[in-house]
Amino acid sequence: MAKRRAATEGSVFQDPSGRWVAQIELPRRPDGRRHRVKRRVRTRAEAQRLLREMRDEFTASKVVANARRTVGEAIADYTAAREAQGLSKGTLDTNRWQLEVIGEALGSRRTSTLTVADCDGFLEAAVKGLGERRPISRAHIGRIRFTLINVLANEIRVGHLSRNVAELSILPPTTVKKKERRALTHDELSALLSVARGSRLVLIDLSARNGLRPAEARALRWADVDLELGVLTVSGQLDRQNRRTKPKTKRSARSLQLDEQTVDRLRTWRAKQERQRATARNAWVDLDIVATTARGNPVDRHSFAKSLKRLCAEVGIDPPISPYELRHTAITMQADAGHSSWEIADWAGTSEAMISEVYRHRLKRVASLQPPGPNIGVGTAR
């Protein structure tokens, strides 16, 4: 009597249409249903080869890839799994554009036939610009690669895939150069302050004249400001979801002495904020934040960046600056005034190395050292 074939040994047969089928039966699904994987090809030899590959794949990983599964379907399941985790809208939106880039290029590809070369080719094409998209920087292409790895890892988790080829891909070189930071001149800053109003004026003053990081300026609370003494305490910052967190570094927590101009602007803004609170159509969100919207919410970082770009265009600053370049302006002006790097680092809540290597945008005054005398450093023969 012939020995019965084990389920995972599989079989090769010809279907009524004349195509050859490589079939392997896997352990039953959690719901008790049978789990068969079939691959249809034109020749018997090819079907036997596929059967050997499926056996080896199951022996190595206890999974056989779903031949009909596409990357687009994998992205949809990954997105649903992320939403089920209860992640914030900001986190999901940040991840969504990366998934869109992957879907545009690989959405119709089968996950079972995806190769390392396919992943490398996709990353190289994305660096140059897919379709109408602009070239992508190395930092962003790294995030896209990481997202692709996570999508395929989720496929392995749910049993549709046996290996993650994206993990073996490499980041291609990129021609997109990192934007160089710059600082405004005194005239440009004066022009910018003259056209800014409300919370935008306060944020520009705090960053460009007092050296606060944009996230620190947006997180500043009235409890941190003593208008009578003219002292401001930096005790936190806002993250990407406008949640207040601890200072960026240990040096970031600091107190600053404000000048009369900044104090006057804060007093004027506080009076206007109280009027907004009294006339708010909806309930005022009482967070004690200095720079707020008309409802009391913190100013969003994207909204501030757009406002700053518009103000730059209004006064003819081209190209427009970013919010963080306001801090560069404050630190550069302190260096222009002749303050030492350790004094500026203490004032700005950073390190001396950062002042020397990152924030030096114009020629600075150097130490006044006298050249050596005629006999200094000259050796004498004995």
C-alpha positions in Angstrom: 0.0 0.0 0.0 1.4 3.4 -1.0 2.4 5.7 1.8 0.1 8.7 2.2 1.6 12.0 1.2 2.1 14.5 4.0 0.1 17.8 3.7 3.2 20.0 3.5 4.8 17.8 0.8 2.5 19.3 -1.8 1.7 18.0 -5.3 1.9 18.8 -9.0 -1.1 18.3 -11.3 -2.7 19.6 -14.5 -6.0 21.5 -14.3 -8.8 21.3 -16.9 -7.5 24.3 -18.7 -4.2 22.6 -19.4 -2.1 24.6 -17.0 0.2 22.9 -14.4 -0.5 23.6 -10.7 2.0 23.4 -7.8 -0.1 23.0 -4.7 0.9 22.8 -1.0 -1.4 22.5 1.9 -0.4 24.4 5.1 -1.7 24.0 8.6 -5.3 25.1 9.1 -6.1 28.7 9.7 -7.0 29.9 13.2 -10.7 29.7 12.3 -10.3 26.1 11.3 -10.5 26.5 7.6 -8.1 24.7 5.2 -5.2 26.7 3.9 -3.9 25.8 0.4 -1.4 27.7 -1.7 -1.5 27.2 -5.4 0.8 28.5 -8.2 -0.3 28.0 -11.9 2.4 27.9 -14.6 2.6 26.6 -18.2 5.0 23.6 -17.8 5.3 20.7 -15.4 9.0 21.4 -14.9 8.2 25.0 -13.7 5.5 23.7 -11.4 7.9 21.2 -9.8 10.4 24.0 -9.3 7.8 26.2 -7.7 6.7 23.3 -5.4 10.3 22.8 -4.2 10.6 26.6 -3.5 7.4 26.6 -1.5 8.6 23.6 0.5 11.9 25.3 1.3 10.1 28.6 2.1 7.7 26.8 4.5 10.6 24.9 6.2 12.6 28.1 6.7 9.8 30.4 7.9 6.6 28.3 8.4 5.0 30.6 5.9 4.4 30.6 2.2 3.9 33.9 0.5 0.5 34.8 -0.9 1.1 34.9 -4.7 -1.9 37.2 -5.4 -1.1 39.8 -2.7 0.0 43.2 -3.9 2.0 46.0 -2.3 -1.1 48.2 -2.5 -3.2 45.7 -0.4 -0.3 45.4 2.0 -0.3 49.2 2.4 -4.0 49.2 3.1 -3.7 46.6 5.8 -0.7 48.3 7.4 -2.6 51.7 7.4 -5.6 50.0 9.1 -3.4 48.4 11.7 -1.8 51.8 12.5 -5.2 53.4 12.9 -6.3 50.6 15.2 -3.4 51.5 17.5 -5.0 54.8 18.2 -2.1 56.9 17.0 -2.6 60.7 16.7 -3.7 62.3 13.4 -0.4 64.1 13.1 1.6 60.8 13.3 -0.7 59.1 10.8 -0.6 62.1 8.4 3.3 62.1 8.5 3.3 58.4 7.6 0.6 58.8 5.0 2.7 60.7 2.4 5.4 58.1 2.6 2.9 55.4 1.9 1.6 57.4 -1.0 5.1 57.5 -2.6 5.5 53.7 -2.1 2.0 53.0 -3.5 2.6 55.1 -6.6 5.7 53.2 -7.5 5.1 49.7 -6.2 1.4 49.5 -5.5 0.6 47.0 -8.3 3.6 44.7 -7.7 3.1 41.3 -6.0 4.7 41.1 -2.6 5.8 37.5 -3.3 7.8 38.5 -6.3 9.3 41.7 -4.9 13.1 41.6 -4.9 15.9 43.6 -3.3 16.7 45.0 -6.7 13.1 46.3 -7.0 13.5 48.1 -3.6 16.8 49.6 -4.6 15.4 50.7 -7.9 12.4 52.3 -6.3 14.6 54.2 -3.8 16.9 55.4 -6.6 14.0 56.6 -8.6 12.4 58.4 -5.6 15.6 60.3 -5.0 15.5 61.7 -8.5 11.8 62.4 -8.3 8.9 60.1 -9.1 6.4 61.4 -11.6 5.7 65.0 -10.8 7.3 64.8 -7.4 10.4 66.8 -6.6 13.7 65.0 -5.8 13.7 63.6 -2.2 16.4 64.3 0.3 18.4 61.5 2.0 16.7 62.0 5.3 13.2 61.7 3.8 14.3 58.7 1.6 15.5 57.0 4.7 12.0 57.4 6.3 10.4 56.0 3.1 12.7 53.0 3.2 11.8 52.5 6.9 8.1 52.7 6.2 8.5 50.1 3.3 10.2 47.8 5.8 7.4 48.2 8.2 4.7 47.5 5.6 6.4 44.2 4.6 7.0 43.3 8.3 3.3 43.6 8.8 2.8 41.2 5.9 5.0 38.7 7.7 3.1 39.2 10.9 -0.2 38.3 9.4 1.2 35.4 7.4 1.2 36.7 3.8 5.0 36.9 3.4 8.0 34.9 4.6 10.9 37.4 4.2 11.4 41.1 4.1 13.5 42.1 1.1 13.3 45.8 2.0 15.6 45.2 4.9 18.4 44.4 2.5 17.9 47.5 0.4 20.5 50.4 0.7 20.0 54.1 0.6 21.1 55.6 -2.7 23.3 58.8 -2.9 21.3 62.0 -3.3 22.0 65.2 -5.0 19.6 67.2 -2.9 21.7 69.5 -0.7 20.7 70.4 2.8 19.5 74.0 3.0 22.0 76.3 4.4 20.8 78.4 7.4 21.2 82.1 7.2 20.6 85.2 9.4 18.8 88.4 8.7 20.5 91.8 8.8 19.4 94.5 11.3 17.5 96.3 8.5 15.7 93.1 7.3 14.7 92.2 10.9 13.4 95.7 11.5 11.3 95.6 8.3 9.9 92.2 9.3 8.9 93.4 12.8 7.3 96.5 11.4 4.7 94.5 9.3 4.1 91.6 11.8 1.0 91.8 14.1 -0.4 89.9 17.1 1.0 86.6 18.1 3.3 86.5 15.0 5.0 89.7 16.1 5.5 88.2 19.6 7.0 84.9 18.1 9.3 86.8 15.8 10.5 89.0 18.7 11.1 86.1 21.0 13.0 84.1 18.4 14.9 86.7 16.4 15.7 89.1 19.3 15.8 86.8 22.3 17.1 83.6 20.8 14.3 81.2 21.7 13.8 78.1 19.6 10.5 78.3 17.6 9.1 75.4 19.7 10.1 77.2 22.9 8.5 80.4 21.8 5.3 78.7 20.9 5.2 76.8 24.2 5.9 79.9 26.4 3.3 80.4 29.1 2.3 83.6 30.9 3.3 81.9 34.1 6.9 81.9 32.7 6.9 85.6 32.1 7.4 88.3 34.8 6.6 91.6 33.0 7.4 93.6 36.1 10.9 92.4 36.4 11.3 91.8 32.6 12.4 88.1 33.1 11.4 85.2 30.9 11.9 81.5 31.9 12.2 78.8 29.3 10.8 75.6 30.8 9.4 73.7 27.9 8.7 73.3 24.2 5.9 72.1 21.9 6.2 68.9 19.9 4.8 68.2 16.4 1.3 67.6 17.8 1.5 70.9 19.9 1.9 69.0 23.1 4.1 70.6 25.8 7.2 68.6 26.6 10.4 69.2 28.6 13.2 71.4 27.2 15.2 70.0 24.3 18.5 69.7 26.3 19.6 70.3 29.9 21.1 73.6 28.8 17.8 74.7 27.3 16.1 75.4 30.6 17.2 79.0 31.3 16.0 82.5 32.3 16.5 85.6 30.1 16.4 89.3 30.9 14.1 91.1 28.4 14.5 94.6 27.1 11.8 97.2 27.3 10.8 96.8 23.7 10.0 93.1 24.2 8.2 93.8 27.4 6.1 96.5 25.7 5.2 94.1 22.9 4.2 91.4 25.4 2.0 93.8 27.4 0.3 95.0 24.2 -0.3 91.5 23.1 -1.7 90.4 26.5 -4.2 93.2 26.4 -5.3 92.1 22.9 -5.4 88.5 24.0 -7.8 89.4 26.8 -10.1 91.1 24.4 -10.0 88.0 22.2 -10.9 85.8 25.2 -13.9 88.0 26.0 -15.2 88.0 22.4 -14.4 84.4 21.4 -17.5 82.9 19.7 -16.7 79.4 21.0 -15.3 78.5 24.4 -11.8 79.9 25.0 -9.1 77.1 25.4 -7.4 78.3 28.5 -3.9 76.9 28.3 -2.1 80.0 29.6 -0.1 80.1 26.3 1.5 83.4 25.3 1.2 83.0 21.5 -2.3 81.8 20.7 -4.9 81.7 18.0 -8.2 83.6 18.3 -9.6 80.6 20.3 -6.7 80.2 22.7 -4.9 77.3 21.0 -1.2 77.3 20.5 0.0 78.6 17.2 0.7 75.6 14.9 4.3 75.4 13.5 3.1 75.1 9.9 0.8 78.1 10.3 3.7 80.1 11.7 6.0 79.1 8.9 3.4 80.1 6.3 2.8 83.5 8.0 6.5 84.1 8.1 6.9 83.4 4.4 4.1 85.8 3.6 5.6 88.5 5.8 9.0 88.0 4.1 7.4 88.5 0.7 5.7 91.6 1.9 9.0 93.3 2.9 11.0 91.8 0.0 13.1 89.2 1.9 14.0 86.7 -0.8 14.3 83.8 -0.4 12.1 83.8 2.7 13.5 82.5 6.0 12.3 79.7 8.1 11.2 80.1 11.8 14.4 78.5 13.0 16.5 81.0 11.1 15.0 83.7 13.4 17.0 82.0 16.2 20.1 82.0 13.9 19.5 85.8 13.5 19.5 86.4 17.2 22.6 84.4 17.9 24.5 85.9 14.9 23.7 89.4 16.1 25.0 88.6 19.5 28.2 87.4 17.9 28.4 90.6 15.8 28.1 92.6 19.0 31.4 91.0 20.2 30.1 88.6 22.9 32.1 85.4 23.5 30.9 82.0 22.3 30.4 80.7 25.9 28.3 83.8 26.8 26.1 83.3 23.7 25.9 79.5 24.4 24.7 80.2 27.9 22.2 82.8 26.7 20.8 80.6 23.9 20.7 77.4 25.9 23.1 75.4 23.7 26.8 74.4 23.6 29.8 76.4 22.5 30.4 73.9 19.7 27.0 74.6 18.2 27.7 78.3 18.3 31.0 77.9 16.5 30.0 75.3 14.0 26.3 76.0 13.2 25.4 79.6 14.1 28.3 81.5 12.6 26.8 83.1 9.5 29.0 86.3 9.2 32.6 87.1 9.9 33.0 87.5 13.7 35.5 89.4 15.8 38.5 87.3 16.8 40.8 87.4 19.8 43.4 90.2 19.7 46.7 88.3 20.1 50.1 89.9 19.5 52.6 88.2 17.2 55.5 86.6 18.9 58.7 88.6 19.5 61.9 88.1 17.5 63.4 85.6 20.0 60.2 83.6 20.8 60.2 80.1 19.4 63.7 80.4 17.9 66.0 77.6 19.1 69.7 78.1 19.9 72.5 75.7 19.0 74.6 74.4 21.8 
